[in-house]
């Protein structure tokens, strides 16, 4: 059986062929986190993408004790994917909120090399990534708009 098939449930890998999924799988490093563990720290260097294979994580922004949850992510979803586009600092922290979380980590450099060497696959992944990031921006905009943080513009 093709081990890469486990990646079929990942949004940004939709429509990839089994051989392409196998190439990505070969880059994956499996990690397990316990409830409450920080997987990614806000303002830390940004060099990996993570794929949730089991469990749930929360995405939070702001200093500890005053942080605000902006999303809950589950099996098949990714985080840290901005690293594929921008190598700036992490824009949020991610914490395991289920008993355990099993994630695959992919190094940015390895992944970019793979996508450059397989242009059809690279186009599909980047297109899906752009669509996923657009959806998240919209969801975050609605979250902010519906919160106390939103101050409507003054009318002239």
Buried (B, 14 or more C-beta within 10 A) or exposed (E): EEEBEBBBBBBBBBEBEEEBBBBBBEBBEEBEBEEEBBBBBBEEEBEBBBBBBEBBBBBBBEEEEEBEBBBEBEBBBBBBBBBBEEEEEBBBBBBBBBEEBBBBBBBBEBBEEBBEEBEEBBEBBBEBBEEBBEEBEEEBEEBEEEEEEEEEEEEE
